[in-house]
């Protein structure tokens, strides 16, 4: 049974390198992605003896804090979320993300102290569609769906708590049909899972069919001491392939595949986030 803890924090609006500010409504994530780098950072201080994916801290006072922290800010560029998924399963019950969006929308539409607000949401969960009523009212909002593979067998192994790949594509279709700006994040690109031409071609093709016009690609950052991932890839016989995935030649080959795909899908904007 996953541990859900109700906690209070001192601040919720954090300065970030990704955007001006980042909001993490939760600590920990019940999606339990084996490759997730957040555990390498968070578990230095929190839940050190617990398995990633089996705990989450609900930052119950986040909405209340946000109201105070944005009170005198005129410009807000916000990313949700860098260290957790804002629409992981516990969001259905606690609605911290929804409350945060409601507060930001009220701030944007305020007649007395309005703010220019830009929001980027990144998630692996179709629960984001629940908040379409709020999302559709913002002047500047983008929703990104992470799609690491189209094959459910791989998704069940590496991101067991996230929505099925096909469901994420359907969520993209819904968002795009409602004129919400979207993108697909293809990352991490994993050996045998998503790093050959055919696999990446199919992801791009389905993203384009869903109406998405921007795709971001990122390689796998392999952490030798990420125990849960290493145990699984050893079991699957993929250890050597994962260990070598950051080889400069392999990264160059991967980048060349993406460049080739960009020539075939010219209506889609490609953004490669890794260096080769």
C-alpha positions, -999 to +999 in steps of 0.1 A: +000+000+000+014+033-011+020+058+017+001+091+013+012+118+038-004+151+044+023+178+049+026+215+052+054+234+035+069+269+039+068+279+003+054+266-030+065+291-057+101+282-063+126+299-087+136+276-114+161+271-143+133+257-165+111+288-162+110+318-138+090+297-113+082+261-106+053+247-086+054+211-073+021+204-056+034+170-043+067+155-032+071+120-046+051+104-073+029+074-075+036+069-112+068+052-100+088+057-132+119+036-130+141+061-148+129+092-128+158+115-118+137+132-091+143+104-067+180+110-069+175+145-056+145+142-033+155+110-015+188+126-003+166+143+023+132+127+023+118+091+025+153+077+022+143+042+032+112+040+010+108+028-026+102+055-052+066+053-064+054+040-031+050+073-013+038+108-019+036+139+003+005+160-004+014+196+002-020+205+016-013+242+022+001+249-013-030+268-025-030+290+006+007+297+003+004+305-034-023+331-029+001+350-006+032+345-027+017+358-060-001+387-044+023+414-056+038+397-087+029+412-121+045+386-143+045+349-136+061+323-159+053+289-142+062+253-149+042+225-133+061+204-123+098+197-122+100+171-095+066+154-095+036+149-117+009+174-110-018+150-122-006+118-105-034+096-090-037+114-056-046+146-074-080+131-081-088+131-044-068+161-031-071+185-061-041+206-051-033+212-088-068+222-096-069+246-067-036+261-078-049+267-113-081+283-099-060+307-079-038+316-109-068+321-131-084+344-106-051+364-104-049+367-142-085+379-144-084+402-115-096+437-123-076+453-095-042+435-095-041+414-127-009+395-137+005+383-170+006+346-164+023+319-186+019+283-176+034+251-188+020+218-175+038+185-181+022+152-172+018+115-180-017+113-168-050+119-186-065+134-154-054+167-168-086+166-189-106+171-157-094+206-155-101+215-191-127+240-179-099+260-162-071+254-187-092+267-215-097+301-198-060+310-195-045+334-221-011+316-222-010+280-213+006+249-228+000+213-218+027+187-225+022+149-225+052+127-219+052+097-243+083+075-239+068+046-259+036+036-277+039+000-265+019-007-234+042-036-224+072-012-220+051+015-204+039-010-177+075-018-169+091+016-168+062+039-158+036+015-143+015+041-125+011+065-155-018+065-180-016+041-210+002+056-241-029+054-262-049+072-235-023+100-235-026+103-272-064+106-268-059+133-242-037+152-267-065+149-293-090+163-268-067+192-258-060+201-294-096+199-304-103+224-277-076+247-291-052+242-262-016+245-271+002+212-266+035+195-270+048+159-267+079+152-246+097+121-259+120+114-231+139+096-219+146+078-251+156+043-240+175+016-257+153-011-273+122+008-260+122+039-282+156+046-297+153+032-332+140+049-363+107+029-365+098+035-328+105+072-330+088+075-364+056+060-349+056+083-319+060+114-341+033+101-365+008+096-337+016+129-321+010+147-354-023+128-360-034+139-325-029+175-337+003+183-318+028+206-336+057+205-312+078+176-300+107+177-276+133+149-275+156+140-247+180+111-241+183+089-210+205+102-182+218+069-170+225+069-132+246+038-122+233+040-087+196+041-096+190+007-081+154+001-091+162+007-128+194-014-128+176-044-113+149-042-140+172-038-169+194-066-157+163-088-155+154-078-191+189-083-204+193-046-213+219-036-188+248-032-212+226-012-237+214+012-210+249+016-196+262+025-230+234+048-240+253+080-233+281+070-256+289+100-279+285+080-311+251+065-300+239+100-291+250+113-325+232+084-342+201+092-322+202+129-331+206+120-368+175+099-367+156+128-352+170+152-378+159+128-406+124+126-390+122+163-389+125+164-427+096+140-431+073+158-406+078+194-416+046+206-400+059+196-366+085+216-347+113+194-334+134+204-304+164+182-293+173+188-257+204+165-255+239+172-268+256+149-292 
